Amino acid sequence: MAMVDIHSHILPNVDDGSNSWETTEAMCRIAFEDGIRHMVATPHANFDYYYDRDGHQALLEELRARMPEMQFSLGCDFHLSYDNIEDALKHPRKYTIGHTRYLLVEFSDYGISRQMPEVLYSLHLAGMRTIITHPERNVVMQRDPEIVKSMAEMGCIIQITANSLTGFWGKAPQKLCESFLKQGIVGVIASDAHSTKRRVPVLSEACAAAAKIVGEEKARAMVESTPLAIVKDEPID
């Protein structure tokens, strides 16, 4: 089974990811060589970057034409701002991956709102299933990892970043990824790729690292069957 990357910033000139079609195509070639066959483009929706679903969809169609050997979906790196939350509750499929129920939720690396449980519950109640992106890089969650466990118990899917597990972000995020894996609360490993040099769309190295902790079958599920179920809008335990 081929790998599926549900978190990447491959669309050109829409956020802090790819800055050209040349970079976008190079990122996709790196992903393809790594064994990834389906990528979800997830532009930021935050205070710095406006999320233009129709415009992003048009770019995705061009990407499909440029890279016919791969499959692509459109999602969003959804920042939990008041305006975003209100809009998502009114338009539940504006920010989710494709036409699925699955929504990537991004917290600041430096804090977390006290209203977080209520907000996540309201998104779930509106028919979305939240995927928590890179919790290992949040300093509050580093100090209190039980927050992440509580989100998993709420039904959130926990997504760690591939190069966090392999040490790119330092020892603290790496150790936290390893701890989450040992606890059995990681659902997906994704790249959060932004470029062709430092933050690249590669999953195989992290899959190998995860296999040393949880075994080959569970590690492969985190980059193959589970993300595939997400892009196909299938239920996940």
C-alpha positions in Angstrom: 0.0 0.0 0.0 1.3 3.5 -0.9 1.8 6.2 1.7 -0.6 9.2 2.1 0.6 12.5 3.5 -2.4 14.5 4.9 -0.4 17.6 5.9 1.7 19.6 3.4 2.2 23.2 2.3 2.7 22.4 -1.4 0.5 25.0 -3.1 2.7 27.8 -4.5 2.6 31.4 -3.1 -0.3 30.9 -0.7 1.5 30.7 2.7 4.9 30.1 4.1 5.3 26.9 2.1 6.2 26.5 -1.6 7.1 29.9 -3.2 6.9 28.7 -6.9 5.5 26.0 -9.2 9.1 24.8 -9.6 9.4 24.2 -5.8 5.9 22.6 -5.7 6.8 20.1 -8.4 10.2 19.4 -6.8 8.4 18.7 -3.5 6.0 16.4 -5.2 8.9 14.5 -6.8 10.6 14.1 -3.4 7.3 12.7 -2.0 6.9 10.3 -5.0 10.4 9.0 -4.6 9.7 8.4 -0.9 6.7 6.2 -1.8 4.0 8.8 -1.2 1.2 8.6 -3.8 -1.5 10.9 -2.3 -0.8 14.4 -0.8 -3.2 16.7 0.9 -2.4 20.3 0.3 -3.2 22.1 3.6 -2.6 25.9 3.3 -2.7 27.9 6.6 -5.9 29.6 7.7 -4.7 32.0 10.3 -4.0 35.7 11.1 -1.2 35.8 8.5 -2.8 33.9 5.6 -6.3 34.1 4.2 -7.8 30.8 3.3 -9.3 31.1 -0.2 -10.9 27.7 -0.8 -12.0 28.4 -4.4 -8.6 29.9 -5.3 -6.7 27.0 -3.6 -8.9 24.5 -5.4 -8.0 26.1 -8.8 -4.3 25.7 -7.9 -4.9 22.1 -6.9 -6.5 21.4 -10.3 -3.4 22.8 -12.0 -1.2 20.7 -9.7 -3.1 17.6 -10.8 -2.4 18.4 -14.4 1.3 19.0 -13.7 1.7 15.8 -11.6 -0.7 13.2 -13.0 1.2 10.4 -11.4 0.0 11.5 -7.9 -3.3 12.1 -6.3 -4.1 15.3 -4.4 -6.8 16.6 -2.0 -7.4 20.0 -0.6 -7.5 20.6 3.2 -6.5 23.3 5.6 -4.1 24.0 8.5 -6.9 25.4 10.6 -6.0 27.9 13.3 -8.4 28.0 16.3 -9.2 31.7 16.0 -12.7 33.0 16.9 -13.5 34.0 13.3 -12.3 30.6 11.9 -14.3 28.7 14.5 -17.5 30.7 13.8 -17.1 30.3 10.0 -16.4 26.5 10.3 -19.5 26.0 12.4 -21.5 27.7 9.7 -19.7 26.0 6.8 -18.4 22.6 8.1 -17.0 21.5 4.8 -15.2 24.7 3.9 -12.0 23.8 5.7 -12.1 20.0 5.9 -10.0 17.6 3.8 -11.8 17.3 0.5 -15.5 16.6 1.1 -14.7 14.6 4.3 -15.5 15.2 7.9 -11.8 15.5 8.8 -10.3 18.8 9.9 -6.7 19.5 10.6 -6.5 21.8 13.7 -3.3 23.7 14.5 -2.5 25.3 17.8 0.0 28.0 18.4 3.4 26.5 19.3 3.4 28.7 22.4 0.0 28.4 24.0 -3.4 26.8 24.2 -6.8 28.3 25.1 -8.6 27.2 28.3 -11.7 26.8 26.1 -10.0 24.2 23.9 -12.2 21.2 25.0 -15.4 23.1 24.4 -14.2 24.4 21.0 -13.2 20.9 19.9 -16.5 19.5 21.1 -18.5 22.1 19.2 -16.6 21.2 16.0 -17.3 17.5 16.5 -21.0 18.3 17.2 -21.1 20.2 13.9 -20.1 17.0 12.1 -16.3 17.4 11.9 -13.6 15.1 13.2 -10.6 17.0 14.4 -7.0 16.0 13.7 -4.6 17.7 16.1 -1.4 18.6 14.2 2.1 18.6 15.7 1.1 18.7 19.4 4.7 17.8 20.2 5.9 21.2 19.2 3.5 23.1 21.6 5.4 24.2 24.7 2.3 23.9 26.9 1.7 20.3 25.7 5.4 19.6 26.3 4.9 20.6 29.9 1.6 18.8 30.3 1.3 15.9 27.8 -1.9 14.8 29.5 -3.6 17.5 27.5 -2.9 15.5 24.3 -4.1 12.3 25.9 -7.3 14.0 26.9 -7.9 15.2 23.3 -7.4 11.7 22.0 -9.9 10.4 24.6 -12.4 13.1 23.2 -12.1 11.5 19.8 -9.5 13.7 18.3 -6.9 12.1 16.0 -3.4 12.9 17.0 -1.0 13.7 14.1 2.7 13.9 14.8 5.2 15.4 12.4 7.6 13.0 10.7 10.7 15.1 11.2 9.8 15.7 14.9 10.1 12.0 15.4 13.5 11.9 13.6 14.9 14.8 15.6 14.7 17.9 13.4 12.8 20.0 16.0 15.1 19.0 18.9 15.1 16.5 21.7 11.9 17.6 23.5 9.5 17.2 20.6 11.3 13.9 19.6 10.9 12.4 23.1 7.3 13.5 23.2 6.5 11.8 19.9 8.1 8.7 21.2 6.0 8.9 24.4 2.8 9.4 22.5 3.7 6.4 20.3 4.3 4.2 23.4 0.9 5.3 24.9 -0.8 4.3 21.7 -2.4 7.7 21.0 -0.8 8.6 17.7 -3.1 8.1 14.7 -1.2 9.6 11.8 2.4 10.6 10.9 2.5 13.4 8.3 5.2 15.6 6.9 4.0 19.2 7.3 6.3 19.8 4.4 7.2 23.4 3.5 10.2 23.1 1.2 12.6 20.9 -0.6 15.5 21.3 1.8 14.7 21.5 5.5 11.0 20.6 5.9 10.6 18.0 3.2 7.7 15.7 2.2 9.3 12.5 3.5 7.6 9.9 5.7 9.7 6.7 5.3 12.3 7.7 7.9 9.7 8.5 10.5 7.8 5.3 9.7 11.0 3.3 10.3 11.6 5.2 13.6 8.0 4.5 14.7 8.3 0.8 13.8 11.1 0.5 16.4 8.6 1.6 19.1 5.2 0.2 18.0 6.1 -2.4 15.4 6.1 -2.4 11.6 2.3 -3.1 11.2 1.2 -0.2 13.4 3.8 2.2 12.0 2.8 1.5 8.4 -0.9 2.1 9.3 0.1 5.6 10.5 1.3 6.5 7.0 -0.8 4.2 4.9 -4.2 2.8 5.9 -5.2 5.5 8.4 -4.5 8.6 6.3 -6.0 6.7 3.3 -9.2 6.3 5.4 -9.2 10.0 6.2 -9.0 11.1 2.5 -11.7 8.6 1.7 -13.9 9.8 4.6 -14.0 6.4 6.2 -14.5 6.0 10.0 -11.4 5.7 12.2 -11.5 4.1 15.6 
